Amino acid sequence: MAAKGSTPAIEVEAGDHTVRISNPDRVYFPARGETKLDLARYYLAVGDGIVRALRDRPCMLHRYPTGVTGEKVHQKRVPRGAPDWLETVRIHFPRWNRTADELCVTEIGAVIWAVQMSTVELHPWNSRRFDVEQPDEWRIDLDPMPDADFARVRRTAHVAHEVLDELGITGYPKTSGGSGLHIYVRIEPEWGFQDVRRAALAFAREVERRAPDDVTTTWWRKDRDPRQVFVDYNQNTRDHTIAAAYSVRGNPDATVSTPFAWDELDDIDPRDWTIATVPARYAEKGDLTAGIDDEAFRLDTLLEWADRDERDGAEEPPEPED
């Protein structure tokens, strides 16, 4: 029986599974009043896309048990009592000498189960459960400092796209769901996290050389120009995660980290893409990351750049902790 004042649970069909959604009418996003059930329906509407973004990757869940204006819980471990059809992988965290069995999405049912667990944001690793120590994804995070406007982020993205083109590498851009942009690249899983981060730093420095007024790679936040865009190579460090493509973000407007085509860059406003608007965009355009697994790229040239920068005396930033 439902508790007094609560809405009875309902069942949602999610692929091969039926998932019970409790408190379906609880408002999660106050700007327009979207509910927990609206969140589940959104993820069903972009099912292939969100599953592609998460497939077989250890996943951090950002949970909001009472909605996005309430407490936020970062959860690595799948709890006892979870359905036996969920896929997980055991991750070891050397700093604490502990392990966690993290969710690995392989089907839309797992995403809707996460929603039932009050998850709004899904943050996957850039490696997969088959070998968690070998990333197969390089992430370029264009993170604007507080006084950087979106026009500066756009310019930075154009330069990043130019460098990728010269390298013969295809990058898949998306909004962060906030004020920045992300670009994802599939890579051959031949390097560990440290080398992928070195390659990402070398790339960031090349973007900075070409756009020194707009871009910074300065390690310490206090030393960065607040008007610049930080190309955050640290997002390639082990256990550092960012919101997946098609992940909703935990803000009152329910913005979505939304893939877009490069020819859309000059016209987009990330604030326009929310759980209220992205399903129609997805129905019209399909999943713009559908080809991301078709080709994997190599980091050899970027690692050569990293070696060159080190020989030339470039300061090496410290390695972030897990």
C-alpha positions, 0 to 999 in steps of 0.5 A: 500500500502507498504511504499516506500522501504519496502516489501509487507506484506504476510499472514501466516497460523498459526493453525486456524488463518491467521496472516499478517506479515508486513516487512517479509524480514526485517533482524532480525539476521545478522549472517546468514541474517534470516528475520522476516518471517524466524522467523515466519517459525521457530516457525511454525516448532516447534509449538507444542513444543513452545505452550506446553512451553507457554500454559496458562502462562502469557508471557513477550514479548521481542520485537526487532522492527528493528532486534536484533541489534536495540532497545529491548522492554520488553512488558507485556501488550497486546496492544489495537487492538490485535485480539479478539481470543488472550487469556490474563490474568490480572496481578496485580503488588503490588509494583506499584499498577498497572495491565497488561493484559498479553498474554497467549498462547493457540495456535500457532496463538498467537505465530505468532501474537507475531512475527508480533509484532516484538517479538523474545523471549517469557518469560513465568511465572512459573504459569498459568492463572487459578491461577497465584499465585500458580506456577506449575513449578520449574526452575533450572537456571545454570548461569555461571559467566564470567570466567566459561567455559561450562565444568563447567556448564556440571559438575554442571548439572550432579550434579543437575541431581544426586540430582533430581534422589535421590529425585525421581524427573524428570527434563527436561533440555534445553540450555538457548540459551546463555552460561547456562542451565535450568532444568524445573520440574513440581510441584503440584501447592500447594505452593506460589512463596516464598515457591517455591523459598525456595525449589529452594534455598535448592536444590541449596545449596545441589548442592553447597555442592556436588560441592563446586569448581564449584557452588555458591549460593552467593547472591551478584554478586560482592561476587561470584567467577567469575569461578563458576556457580550460581544456580539461585533460584531467577528465581522462584520469582514472575514475574521473567521470563526466555526464554521458551523452543524453544524460539529464543534468541535476538542475531545475531546468533539466538540461541534457548533455546533447550531441550535435553536428559540427555544422550546428555549432554556431547556432546552438544554445545549450539551454534550449536542450532539456528533457522537454525538447530533446525527445523531439530532436532525437526523433527527428535527427536520430542518435548523432553518436550512432557512428562513434564505434565504427572507427577507433583512432590512435594516439601516437602523434599526440604522444609524440607531441607530449614527448616534444613538450617534455623535452622543451621543458613544459611543466608537468601537472601533478596527477589527480587522485582517484 
